[in-house]
């Protein structure tokens, strides 16, 4: 193994003594490319100004999120205008009423239905 080590040392010493020069045009091209890369990193990114609506779209989840939001909003408006009978009418809460209604709790007793026949 020492023979290999001495051979390697000899090759490294020879490589240190030989100073090969780059061709002039290659060195110029390398320096030009390095300068263009350096300047491109120094320049701030030029991003087009986005409108605030696009930020809203991104925050909601893109077009898929906006589609879900639109569907839920449409369903809410639909239920608000044509509410099912078991939901109270919100317009009645806005209008003051002088009459109070008392609803009796009939429970599970159905005897009152038998008298109706």
C-alpha positions in Angstrom: 0.0 0.0 0.0 2.9 2.3 0.5 3.9 2.0 -3.1 0.4 3.3 -4.1 0.8 6.1 -1.6 4.1 7.2 -2.9 2.8 7.0 -6.5 -0.2 9.2 -5.5 2.1 11.7 -3.8 4.2 11.9 -6.9 1.1 12.4 -9.2 -0.2 15.2 -6.8 3.2 16.9 -6.8 3.3 16.8 -10.6 -0.2 18.2 -10.8 0.7 21.1 -8.5 3.6 22.0 -10.7 1.7 22.0 -13.9 -0.4 25.2 -14.2 -2.6 24.9 -17.3 -4.3 28.0 -18.4 -7.9 28.3 -19.6 -8.5 29.5 -23.1 -9.2 33.2 -23.0 -12.7 33.0 -24.7 -13.8 30.3 -22.1 -12.7 32.5 -19.2 -14.6 35.5 -20.7 -17.8 33.5 -21.2 -17.6 32.1 -17.7 -17.2 35.6 -16.2 -20.0 37.0 -18.4 -22.4 34.2 -17.3 -21.4 34.7 -13.6 -22.1 38.4 -13.9 -25.5 37.8 -15.4 -26.4 35.4 -12.7 -25.2 37.8 -10.0 -27.2 40.7 -11.5 -30.4 38.6 -11.8 -30.1 37.7 -8.1 -29.7 41.3 -7.1 -32.8 42.5 -9.0 -36.0 42.4 -7.1 -38.6 40.1 -8.5 -41.1 41.9 -10.7 -44.4 40.5 -9.7 -47.5 42.0 -11.2 -49.7 43.7 -8.6 -52.6 41.5 -7.8 -56.0 42.7 -6.8 -57.5 42.1 -3.4 -60.1 39.7 -4.9 -57.3 37.3 -5.9 -56.0 37.3 -2.3 -59.5 36.4 -1.2 -59.7 33.6 -3.7 -56.3 32.3 -2.5 -57.3 32.5 1.2 -60.6 30.7 0.7 -59.0 27.9 -1.3 -59.0 28.9 -4.9 -61.9 28.4 -7.3 -63.0 25.2 -5.5 -63.3 27.0 -2.2 -65.2 29.9 -3.8 -67.5 27.5 -5.5 -68.4 25.9 -2.1 -68.8 29.3 -0.6 -71.1 30.4 -3.4 -73.2 27.2 -3.1 -73.6 27.6 0.7 -74.5 31.3 0.2 -77.1 30.5 -2.4 -78.6 27.8 -0.1 -78.8 30.3 2.7 -80.6 32.9 0.6 -83.0 30.3 -0.7 -83.8 29.0 2.8 -84.1 32.6 4.0 -86.7 33.6 1.4 -88.7 30.4 1.3 -88.3 28.9 4.8 -89.8 25.6 5.6 -92.9 25.6 7.8 -91.1 24.3 10.9 -88.7 27.3 10.9 -90.0 30.7 12.3 -90.4 33.6 9.9 -87.7 36.1 10.7 -89.8 39.0 9.4 -92.2 38.5 12.4 -89.4 39.2 14.7 -88.8 42.6 13.1 -92.5 43.6 13.4 -93.7 44.3 16.9 -96.8 42.4 17.9 -99.2 43.3 20.6 -100.7 39.8 20.8 -99.1 37.0 22.7 -99.8 33.4 21.8 -99.8 30.6 24.3 -99.0 27.2 23.0 -100.2 24.4 25.2 -98.0 21.3 25.7 -100.2 18.4 24.7 -97.5 15.8 25.4 -98.2 12.2 24.2 -101.8 12.2 25.2 -104.0 11.7 22.1 -107.4 11.6 23.9 -108.2 15.0 22.5 -108.1 13.6 19.0 -110.7 11.0 19.7 -113.3 13.7 20.6 -112.8 15.4 17.3 -114.4 12.5 15.3 
